Amino acid sequence: MDWPRQHGLFDLGDLPLLAGGTLRGARLSWRAHGTLSPARDNVILYPTSYSAQAPELEWLIGPDGILDPTRWCIIQPDMFGNGLSSSPSNAADYPALVTAWDNVHAQRRLLAEQFGVTRVACVYGWSMGAQQAYHYAAAFPSEAERIIAICGSARTAVHNQVFLRGLLAILEAAPEHLGQGRFSAEPVAAIRAFARIYAGWALSQDFYRAGRHLATEPDLESFLTHQWEARWAVRSAANLYAQAKCWDSGDISANPLYGGDLPAALGAIQARVLLMPGETDLYFRVADNAAEMPHLRQAELLPIPSINGHRAGNPNGLPEDAAFIRHHTRRWLAG
């Protein structure tokens, strides 16, 4: 069964940024699945995650998938810095820091000006997409009915920042690094190291102990080479650097509305919040979401029972994790 699809580039003009400066000639790449209802009340906003591009995240969209385009109009905006929207790879004067706050303000304009939508039924996101879902609900409290934040938190934890700053240091140490996240050429050796460190964080210790890395590869070295190095080798180092800076700065309260007061930002959220962290996620721990729960008005904390680490939240090829997320996403959307 097929459904209506659209895609385009939304011109934002010169976009003032939270951290100062301007993203000049800002553009937001987007895709849409399904039909907008006459009342414009069936929109699910589905932002992208770290380094991902919207087409790579379409796998969960379908009548029998996690998000049903025959019921919902699912709009996928590409994050700034992912190579499709404005990014270092396509904008020579890309600023030093473009935040999740900047992304959700651009997305709000996309919804209003392109689709005539001023309130969304849900913001669904995984990882940095979950951070954007949280940001959307805090920045525009009356404009989101629900959010589903999968493997993400309202503020990037210090332990998560340690990981990210390690990745940034690898890129900065490359001979090709010119400073400020720009490179004279793609730093092949640095990206190889980047990929191997990433593989130790995106999947849990339990995943490796169970030998799941050998399901498609004969040995660990092949797994690291084919599953991780190959993925990162096709990405722009400058884009990876820019989005890591965005991830590192993630905080729904670090803005003029809340002045760094995280409990106040969480308490202002009017949306019903479903938090689905991965039980073995090393980035966004269950404890991070548990600490947020007392400050949220309407929320449920539902860890994904999986040894697949952070990947449990984007379970392409992981049927048990996908079934769990599908069931509870559909339950939340029906409520």
Phi and psi in degrees as a GROMACS rama.xvg file:
@    title "Ramachandran Plot"
@    xaxis  label "Phi"
@    yaxis  label "Psi"
@TYPE xy
-109.15  171.943  ASP-2
-149.783  162.113  TRP-3
-62.7935  139.766  PRO-4
-134.193  145.804  ARG-5
-139.464  161.309  GLN-6
-155.114  158.74  HIS-7
-175.65  -178.893  GLY-8
-120.818  125.342  LEU-9
-102.831  122.438  PHE-10
-86.3776  123.939  ASP-11
-102.637  -8.75156  LEU-12
73.1092  -153.939  GLY-13
-82.9163  119.285  ASP-14
-104.785  111.158  LEU-15
-64.7291  143.002  PRO-16
-111.866  151.682  LEU-17
-58.8375  -40.6751  LEU-18
-82.9103  1.25561  ALA-19
102.113  156.242  GLY-20
84.6312  -174.734  GLY-21
-139.889  137.194  THR-22
-89.9975  103.107  LEU-23
-79.3413  136.781  ARG-24
57.7904  41.608  GLY-25
-63.2567  139.923  ALA-26
-134.769  141.877  ARG-27
-118.886  116.638  LEU-28
-78.7327  143.261  SER-29
-149.422  157.663  TRP-30
-133.484  149.786  ARG-31
-133.971  141.804  ALA-32
-128.283  129.812  HIS-33
97.3474  -173.891  GLY-34
-116.104  130.398  THR-35
-70.3521  129.511  LEU-36
-69.3413  157.364  SER-37
-55.4816  -33.0487  PRO-38
-85.5639  -2.97166  ALA-39
55.0436  39.9723  ARG-40
-117.271  17.0326  ASP-41
-121.056  31.4492  ASN-42
-91.0263  130.371  VAL-43
-110.346  119.965  ILE-44
-88.1765  127.533  LEU-45
-131.108  81.2346  TYR-46
-73.1428  160.192  PRO-47
-82.8116  170.716  THR-48
-112.268  -173.423  SER-49
-55.6686  121.041  TYR-50
67.6442  -10.6005  SER-51
-77.2935  153.585  ALA-52
-118.355  148.799  GLN-53
-48.338  -44.6572  ALA-54
-58.1759  -28.7199  PRO-55
-73.3628  -18.1621  GLU-56
-105.2  7.8656  LEU-57
-75.8011  -13.1804  GLU-58
-57.3027  -28.829  TRP-59
-89.0095  1.67345  LEU-60
-94.9438  125.614  ILE-61
168.802  161.799  GLY-62
-55.8198  -32.7824  PRO-63
-105.161  8.87893  ASP-64
-90.256  -167.518  GLY-65
-69.0382  -41.7602  ILE-66
-115.941  123.185  LEU-67
-96.3125  110.854  ASP-68
-77.0085  -5.33643  PRO-69
-84.8315  -12.9893  THR-70
-110.056  -36.1374  ARG-71
-118.201  153.176  TRP-72
-98.3417  110.014  CYS-73
-102.315  117.5  ILE-74
-111.022  122.547  ILE-75
-108.291  101.78  GLN-76
-87.6596  135.134  PRO-77
-78.0144  133.304  ASP-78
-61.6407  147.091  MET-79
-57.3978  138.907  PHE-80
93.0391  0.0631701  GLY-81
-94.8173  3.13187  ASN-82
97.2283  -17.1522  GLY-83
-103.37  -49.5278  LEU-84
-78.0522  177.674  SER-85
-51.8924  132.039  SER-86
-153.396  162.677  SER-87
-55.9879  -31.0742  PRO-88
-72.1629  -16.4873  SER-89
-129.236  5.64846  ASN-90
-138.254  108.743  ALA-91
-61.9749  -29.8213  ALA-92
-107.037  32.4497  ASP-93
-58.0998  131.303  TYR-94
-68.2781  165.445  PRO-95
-65.2104  -33.4306  ALA-96
-143.831  119.344  LEU-97
-116.556  121.007  VAL-98
-97.081  172.035  THR-99
-62.678  -34.5513  ALA-100
-56.9844  -44.7659  TRP-101
-64.2975  -40.9239  ASP-102
-60.9075  -46.6611  ASN-103
-71.8192  -28.8281  VAL-104
-67.3472  -38.1995  HIS-105
-66.5715  -40.0657  ALA-106
-64.671  -38.3304  GLN-107
-62.1457  -40.3065  ARG-108
-66.1104  -40.4948  ARG-109
-56.415  -48.6146  LEU-110
-61.5291  -45.1194  LEU-111
-72.597  -44.9097  ALA-112
-86.9966  -31.0399  GLU-113
-90.0045  -36.2271  GLN-114
-118.456  -6.88287  PHE-115
68.0417  29.3099  GLY-116
-106.687  127.876  VAL-117
-116.391  -5.05134  THR-118
-148.178  135.841  ARG-119
-107.379  148.026  VAL-120
-69.5903  -32.371  ALA-121
-163.344  148.366  CYS-122
-114.398  120.569  VAL-123
-113.373  129.252  TYR-124
-156.993  152.328  GLY-125
-115.562  136.324  TRP-126
62.5421  -120.391  SER-127
-64.3128  -24.6702  MET-128
-65.2961  -37.4204  GLY-129
-66.9575  -37.9787  ALA-130
-60.9095  -39.5529  GLN-131
-67.895  -37.0784  GLN-132
-59.3891  -46.3501  ALA-133
-60.476  -45.4585  TYR-134
-61.0551  -41.5586  HIS-135
-61.1939  -45.4657  TYR-136
-67.002  -32.5566  ALA-137
-81.3416  -36.6961  ALA-138
-72.4847  -34.007  ALA-139
-130.868  71.256  PHE-140
-56.6948  -30.3834  PRO-141
-93.703  4.20805  SER-142
-112.04  8.93932  GLU-143
-135.802  125.062  ALA-144
-77.0307  -38.1369  GLU-145
-144.666  157.991  ARG-146
-133.62  149.512  ILE-147
-123.584  106.945  ILE-148
-106.473  108.762  ALA-149
-105.605  118.778  ILE-150
54.3372  55.3787  CYS-151
-155.104  165.654  GLY-152
-138.946  167.693  SER-153
-74.7591  -25.677  ALA-154
-140.576  134.157  ARG-155
-65.1769  122.028  THR-156
-68.7414  156.066  ALA-157
-59.1117  -42.4101  VAL-158
-62.4903  -36.8954  HIS-159
-64.8475  -40.8289  ASN-160
-64.2174  -34.0203  GLN-161
-60.101  -44.7703  VAL-162
-59.5403  -48.6757  PHE-163
-64.5186  -40.3006  LEU-164
-71.6918  -24.7121  ARG-165
-66.255  -43.1926  GLY-166
-63.4404  -42.8156  LEU-167
-61.567  -39.0169  LEU-168
-65.5413  -36.1282  ALA-169
-61.3326  -46.5772  ILE-170
-66.3672  -38.2591  LEU-171
-68.5481  -26.7526  GLU-172
-80.7447  -9.78172  ALA-173
-65.4887  139.11  ALA-174
-57.7662  -25.888  PRO-175
-79.5672  -9.09041  GLU-176
-72.7841  127.169  HIS-177
-97.2587  -5.92745  LEU-178
106.307  150.455  GLY-179
57.461  31.6143  GLN-180
75.5293  18.6392  GLY-181
-112.082  151.895  ARG-182
-134.671  144.923  PHE-183
-75.0326  -26.2833  SER-184
-158.944  165.715  ALA-185
-65.2261  127.135  GLU-186
-82.9169  85.4526  PRO-187
-59.1956  -47.003  VAL-188
-66.528  -38.8458  ALA-189
-66.0705  -39.8543  ALA-190
-66.1008  -34.8958  ILE-191
-61.94  -45.2931  ARG-192
-65.4433  -41.7475  ALA-193
-53.9655  -48.2146  PHE-194
-63.2772  -39.7097  ALA-195
-72.2657  -35.0904  ARG-196
-68.3353  -41.8616  ILE-197
-57.7929  -39.5126  TYR-198
-62.7796  -25.7332  ALA-199
-81.8482  -10.8872  GLY-200
-109.718  -35.4139  TRP-201
-71.2145  -24.4281  ALA-202
-120.535  149.695  LEU-203
-83.6358  166.766  SER-204
-59.1381  -36.9828  GLN-205
-65.1971  -35.8364  ASP-206
-58.2917  -49.2498  PHE-207
-71.1169  -37.8618  TYR-208
-60.7623  -36.3445  ARG-209
-78.7426  -3.56483  ALA-210
74.696  21.0186  GLY-211
-68.9456  -19.9591  ARG-212
-68.881  -12.8672  HIS-213
-96.3972  5.77798  LEU-214
-65.893  -33.0452  ALA-215
-122.343  -5.54547  THR-216
-130.702  150.4  GLU-217
-74.3171  -23.0625  PRO-218
-157.843  172.216  ASP-219
-61.6828  -41.643  LEU-220
-62.1078  -41.3216  GLU-221
-64.6437  -38.8163  SER-222
-61.3778  -47.483  PHE-223
-64.7745  -39.2447  LEU-224
-71.6473  -50.1247  THR-225
-84.2977  -34.7091  HIS-226
-91.8399  -25.007  GLN-227
-116.911  -53.631  TRP-228
-59.8284  -41.7198  GLU-229
-63.0528  -37.3735  ALA-230
-65.4148  -49.1986  ARG-231
-77.4489  -22.1931  TRP-232
-64.2658  -24.0117  ALA-233
-92.2689  2.98483  VAL-234
-98.5633  150.147  ARG-235
-74.9904  127.674  SER-236
-60.5693  -37.584  ALA-237
-64.663  -37.6737  ALA-238
-67.742  -42.9731  ASN-239
-60.0871  -40.8427  LEU-240
-63.8281  -47.8167  TYR-241
-63.0153  -42.9092  ALA-242
-73.0788  -30.0503  GLN-243
-65.4123  -36.6789  ALA-244
-64.8899  -39.1496  LYS-245
-62.9882  -47.2133  CYS-246
-59.648  -47.3288  TRP-247
-58.1441  -34.5254  ASP-248
-87.5538  0.037423  SER-249
-58.2643  120.989  GLY-250
-168.31  112.936  ASP-251
-67.9599  -13.4367  ILE-252
-100.672  -8.0998  SER-253
-84.5294  71.6754  ALA-254
-163.824  170.136  ASN-255
-62.8841  -23.5725  PRO-256
-66.8009  -39.0775  LEU-257
-121.999  -11.8807  TYR-258
56.0155  32.7792  GLY-259
86.8474  2.64964  GLY-260
-87.9749  94.0463  ASP-261
-64.6937  -45.5898  LEU-262
-56.5537  -37.528  PRO-263
-66.5372  -40.6697  ALA-264
-64.9132  -42.7007  ALA-265
-64.8722  -41.1368  LEU-266
-68.6443  -22.2532  GLY-267
-78.9683  -16.1927  ALA-268
-68.0215  122.636  ILE-269
-93.5143  -19.5884  GLN-270
-64.7996  150  ALA-271
-73.9135  128.138  ARG-272
-113.325  121.116  VAL-273
-107.342  117.123  LEU-274
-104.618  120.046  LEU-275
-122.762  81.5865  MET-276
-77.196  159.799  PRO-277
-85.2813  136.337  GLY-278
-56.2221  -32.0007  GLU-279
-115.609  19.3218  THR-280
-67.3339  131.009  ASP-281
-92.1433  -14.2046  LEU-282
-87.9997  -62.5693  TYR-283
-108.127  95.8411  PHE-284
-77.0487  152.756  ARG-285
-54.7305  -38.232  VAL-286
-61.9881  -31.3457  ALA-287
-63.1042  -46.0027  ASP-288
-70.0534  -35.9636  ASN-289
-61.2772  -35.5261  ALA-290
-70.2613  -23.9373  ALA-291
-80.5169  -28.3966  GLU-292
-54.866  -42.8761  MET-293
-63.425  -17.9068  PRO-294
-97.2507  -9.1899  HIS-295
-90.174  142.652  LEU-296
-71.8371  -47.9889  ARG-297
-136.151  105.898  GLN-298
-151.594  153.471  ALA-299
-132.81  135.09  GLU-300
-107.594  119.685  LEU-301
-138.272  86.3182  LEU-302
-62.3999  143.117  PRO-303
-80.1934  118.387  ILE-304
-77.8352  91.4274  PRO-305
-153.144  149.104  SER-306
-97.5755  9.96785  ILE-307
-86.1786  9.9556  ASN-308
63.5503  -143.422  GLY-309
-62.9859  -29.9847  HIS-310
-64.2742  -18.2096  ARG-311
-59.7745  -26.4194  ALA-312
-81.6896  -13.0649  GLY-313
-130.027  68.6681  ASN-314
-85.3354  52.8632  PRO-315
-67.1147  117.45  ASN-316
85.271  7.1288  GLY-317
-121.32  83.3358  LEU-318
-61.4603  -36.2469  PRO-319
-67.3611  -44.4239  GLU-320
-65.7255  -40.4261  ASP-321
-62.9796  -40.8825  ALA-322
-64.7362  -39.4434  ALA-323
-63.3716  -47.7331  PHE-324
-66.9501  -41.0714  ILE-325
-59.9619  -47.8074  ARG-326
-59.0085  -48.3894  HIS-327
-79.2396  -28.2545  HIS-328
-65.1839  -46.9361  THR-329
-65.2568  -36.7738  ARG-330
-62.2046  -43.814  ARG-331
-67.6883  -39.2659  TRP-332
-69.6982  -28.0038  LEU-333
-80.4234  -17.5325  ALA-334
